[in-house]
Amino acid sequence: MRAYAVALCVVFSLAAAGCYSGDAPVGDECREKEQCSTGLCFQAERYGVSTGWPGGYCTEECKTTCDRGAACVEFEDSSFCMSACGRQKDCRDGYVCNLLEGACLPDCRLGFDCGSSLYCSEVGICAELSQGGDTDTGTDPAGLDPIGGPGPGGRW
């Protein structure tokens, strides 16, 4: 796993300990934390500004593993469960399958901000320049190595 620069406190609604009536699993759409079975929602908007998470995204913190159907993705200060994928059709609209992480992450071609140190690749994954691409691992053949993670305003 790669570590990602993140300041997630602006992007998601963190729930206090307790039970949640929502039944939406990791990767499903959400507007509020109460809709998610995990009690954690990366909201699509905060204070009327898009965060880059189309439709919102139910998630939960993880150490190294997640429940079946989710992949633990390491960010700068925390790790979060993201919907697992092995191909693009495993992800919902607005998300791309990052094969290096095995997870559905926001499509930067739709306005998700990759930040100043990464590039939005032609396949919609925030990437950094590398020596060469490998389509078998999900890297862009133009020589971009996809990495990514959320941050304020959808920054990776």
C-alpha positions in Angstrom: 0.0 0.0 0.0 1.0 3.6 -0.6 0.5 6.4 1.9 -1.5 9.3 0.7 -1.5 12.9 1.7 -4.9 13.6 3.3 -6.7 15.9 5.6 -10.0 14.0 5.8 -11.6 15.8 8.6 -13.0 18.4 6.1 -14.3 15.7 3.8 -16.2 13.3 6.0 -18.7 13.2 8.8 -17.2 11.2 11.7 -19.6 9.4 13.9 -19.3 8.9 17.6 -19.3 5.4 19.0 -22.7 3.7 18.8 -25.2 1.8 16.6 -26.4 3.0 13.2 -29.7 2.3 11.6 -28.3 2.6 8.0 -27.6 -0.5 6.1 -25.4 0.9 3.3 -22.1 -1.0 3.1 -18.6 0.3 2.3 -18.6 2.0 -1.1 -22.3 2.8 -1.3 -23.7 6.3 -1.7 -24.5 8.4 1.4 -25.5 11.9 2.4 -25.1 11.4 6.2 -23.2 9.0 8.5 -26.5 7.5 9.7 -27.1 6.0 6.3 -23.9 3.9 6.5 -23.7 0.6 8.4 -20.3 1.8 9.5 -21.4 5.2 10.7 -18.8 7.0 8.5 -19.6 8.9 5.2 -17.3 10.8 2.9 -19.9 13.3 1.9 -20.4 14.5 -1.7 -20.6 18.1 -0.5 -19.6 20.1 2.6 -21.0 23.5 3.1 -22.2 23.6 -0.5 -18.8 22.7 -2.0 -18.1 19.4 -3.8 -15.6 17.2 -2.0 -15.0 15.0 -5.1 -16.8 12.0 -3.7 -19.8 11.6 -6.2 -22.9 10.6 -4.3 -20.9 10.3 -1.1 -19.1 7.2 0.0 -19.7 4.9 3.0 -16.4 3.8 4.6 -14.8 2.9 7.9 -11.3 3.1 9.4 -9.1 0.0 9.1 -5.7 -1.1 10.3 -4.7 -3.6 7.6 -7.8 -5.5 6.5 -11.5 -4.8 5.9 -14.6 -7.0 5.6 -15.1 -9.0 2.5 -15.7 -6.8 -0.5 -13.5 -3.9 0.7 -9.8 -3.0 0.5 -7.9 -1.2 3.2 -6.3 1.9 1.6 -3.6 3.8 3.5 -3.8 7.5 3.6 -1.4 10.0 5.4 -2.8 9.7 8.9 -5.3 6.9 8.7 -6.5 3.9 6.6 -10.0 3.5 5.3 -12.0 0.7 3.7 -12.9 1.3 0.1 -15.0 -0.9 -2.1 -12.8 -3.6 -3.6 -12.4 -4.0 -7.4 -10.6 -6.1 -9.9 -11.9 -4.3 -13.0 -13.7 -1.0 -13.8 -17.2 -2.5 -13.9 -16.8 -3.3 -10.2 -17.1 0.4 -9.4 -20.1 2.6 -9.4 -20.5 5.7 -11.7 -18.0 8.4 -10.8 -15.3 6.1 -9.5 -12.4 4.2 -11.2 -10.8 0.9 -10.2 -7.3 1.6 -9.0 -5.7 -1.8 -9.6 -2.6 -1.0 -7.5 -4.9 -0.5 -4.5 -7.6 -2.9 -5.6 -10.1 -0.2 -4.7 -12.7 2.1 -6.3 -11.6 5.7 -5.9 -13.0 9.0 -7.3 -12.5 9.6 -11.0 -10.3 12.7 -11.3 -11.6 13.4 -14.9 -14.9 14.4 -13.3 -13.3 17.2 -11.3 -11.7 15.4 -8.4 -8.6 17.5 -7.5 -5.4 15.5 -7.6 -3.5 18.3 -5.8 -0.3 19.9 -7.0 2.1 16.9 -6.9 -0.1 14.4 -8.9 -1.5 14.3 -12.4 -5.0 13.2 -13.5 -4.2 10.3 -15.9 -6.2 9.5 -19.0 -7.9 6.7 -17.1 -9.1 9.0 -14.3 -6.7 7.9 -11.6 -4.5 10.5 -9.8 -1.0 9.5 -10.7 2.7 10.5 -10.5 5.2 10.3 -13.3 7.1 7.1 -13.4 9.6 5.3 -15.7 7.0 3.3 -17.5 3.5 2.0 -17.5 2.1 -1.4 -17.2 -1.5 -2.0 -18.2 -1.6 -5.4 -16.3 -1.2 -3.6 -13.0 -3.5 -0.7 -13.8 -0.7 1.8 -14.5 -1.3 4.1 -17.4 0.7 3.1 -20.5 1.8 6.7 -20.9 4.1 6.2 -18.0 1.9 7.2 -15.1 1.8 5.2 -11.9 -1.6 5.6 -10.3 -1.8 6.4 -6.7 -4.4 8.3 -4.8 -6.4 9.2 -1.8 -9.0 11.8 -0.7 -8.3 15.1 0.9 -9.9 18.6 1.2 -11.9 19.4 -1.8 -11.1 16.0 -3.2 -7.4 16.3 -3.2 -5.2 13.2 -3.4 
